[in-house]
């Protein structure tokens, strides 16, 4: 089984790219804190290379920026290529299968390169009022009305079926 779960901060603003076929992809580095501290008591971090494709890449290009805390799941992939210097280069990276933004959303911030729709009829993620408290509805008790005369029927106990 090849499954990776990482939580860390993205090191720079993501930049989306497209393949010749038009498939969006995004390469980024995730700074993941280690559990142990060094000899001076400082936290250490690993910088993990990651690549996101398709919908994950599109999501990240719109809503993620440098410093955001992310939780990603994916798989480790190794590949190699021959560089312009005729040397073989080996790359190990995490291919992102799912990403979740763990940074609280700033109500005033707009996603990168995203136009806010004019009318948003639902309380969704793109709604600028998302998470804001709504005013309490004003409630007025209905006025008591006189019961209709048809309800003034007297029923004897013998008439009831139970």
C-alpha positions in Angstrom: 0.0 0.0 0.0 1.3 3.4 -1.0 -0.5 6.0 1.1 0.8 9.3 2.5 -0.9 11.7 4.9 0.9 15.0 5.5 0.1 18.2 7.5 2.2 21.2 6.9 2.5 24.7 5.5 2.9 25.6 1.9 6.2 27.4 1.3 5.1 29.8 -1.5 2.0 30.9 -3.5 1.1 28.1 -5.9 1.3 28.7 -9.6 -0.9 26.5 -11.9 0.5 25.2 -15.1 -1.1 23.2 -17.9 0.1 20.3 -19.9 -0.1 20.3 -23.7 -3.4 18.5 -23.4 -4.8 21.2 -21.1 -4.6 19.3 -17.8 -3.9 21.6 -14.9 -1.0 20.7 -12.6 0.7 22.4 -9.7 4.0 21.7 -8.1 4.6 22.9 -4.5 6.6 22.3 -1.4 5.1 21.5 2.0 7.0 22.2 5.2 6.2 19.5 7.6 7.4 19.8 11.3 9.2 16.9 12.8 8.2 15.5 16.1 11.6 15.9 17.7 13.5 19.1 18.3 17.2 19.6 17.6 19.9 19.9 20.3 19.1 23.7 20.7 15.4 22.9 21.2 14.4 24.3 17.8 11.8 22.6 15.7 13.0 20.9 12.6 11.0 20.6 9.3 11.1 18.4 6.3 10.4 20.1 2.9 8.4 17.6 0.9 7.9 18.1 -2.9 4.3 17.6 -4.0 2.4 17.7 -7.2 -1.4 18.1 -7.6 -3.3 17.5 -10.8 -6.8 18.3 -12.1 -9.3 19.5 -9.6 -6.9 19.5 -6.7 -4.6 21.8 -8.7 -7.5 24.1 -9.7 -8.7 24.3 -6.0 -5.2 25.1 -4.7 -4.6 27.8 -7.4 -7.7 29.6 -6.3 -7.8 29.3 -2.5 -4.3 28.4 -1.2 -1.6 30.9 -0.6 1.8 30.9 1.1 1.8 29.9 4.7 -1.6 28.1 4.6 -1.8 25.0 6.7 -2.8 22.0 4.5 -3.6 18.4 5.1 -2.9 16.3 2.0 -3.3 12.7 1.2 -1.6 11.0 -1.7 1.0 8.5 -2.7 4.8 8.6 -3.1 6.0 8.5 -6.7 9.6 8.4 -8.0 10.6 9.4 -11.5 13.8 10.2 -13.4 14.7 12.3 -16.3 17.8 13.3 -18.3 18.7 16.9 -17.8 20.2 19.3 -20.4 23.6 18.5 -18.9 23.0 14.8 -19.9 22.9 13.8 -16.2 20.2 11.6 -14.9 18.0 13.3 -12.2 15.9 11.4 -9.8 12.8 12.9 -8.2 10.7 11.6 -5.3 7.4 13.5 -4.8 4.0 13.1 -3.3 1.2 12.9 -5.8 -1.8 14.7 -4.2 -5.1 12.8 -4.2 -7.0 15.1 -1.8 -6.2 18.4 -0.1 -7.8 20.3 2.7 -7.1 23.8 3.8 -6.8 23.9 7.6 -6.2 27.7 7.8 -9.2 29.6 9.0 -10.8 31.6 6.2 -10.4 35.4 6.2 -13.9 36.7 5.5 -12.5 39.7 3.6 -10.0 37.7 1.4 -10.8 36.9 -2.2 -9.5 33.7 -3.8 -6.6 34.2 -6.2 -7.9 35.1 -9.7 -11.5 34.5 -8.8 -14.5 36.7 -9.4 -17.1 36.7 -6.7 -20.6 35.9 -8.2 -23.1 38.8 -8.0 -25.9 36.8 -6.4 -25.2 33.8 -4.2 -28.4 32.3 -3.0 -26.9 29.7 -0.7 -24.8 29.8 2.5 -21.7 28.3 0.8 -17.9 28.7 0.8 -18.0 31.5 -1.8 -20.6 33.5 0.1 -19.0 36.5 1.8 -21.4 36.2 4.7 -20.3 32.6 5.3 -19.8 32.0 9.1 -21.3 35.3 10.1 -24.1 35.3 12.6 -27.6 36.0 11.3 -29.9 38.3 13.2 -32.4 36.4 15.3 -35.8 36.2 13.6 -38.5 38.3 15.2 -41.3 36.1 16.4 -44.8 37.3 17.0 -47.3 34.9 18.6 -50.4 34.4 16.5 -53.5 36.1 17.9 -56.0 33.9 19.6 -59.0 33.3 17.5 -62.3 31.9 18.6 -62.7 28.2 17.8 -65.3 27.4 15.1 -68.7 26.4 16.4 -68.3 23.0 14.6 -65.8 22.0 17.4 -68.4 22.4 20.1 -69.7 18.9 19.6 -70.4 16.8 22.7 -69.4 13.1 22.4 -70.5 10.5 24.9 -68.0 8.0 26.2 -70.1 5.2 24.6 -69.5 6.8 21.1 -65.7 6.5 21.3 -64.2 3.4 19.6 -61.5 2.9 22.3 
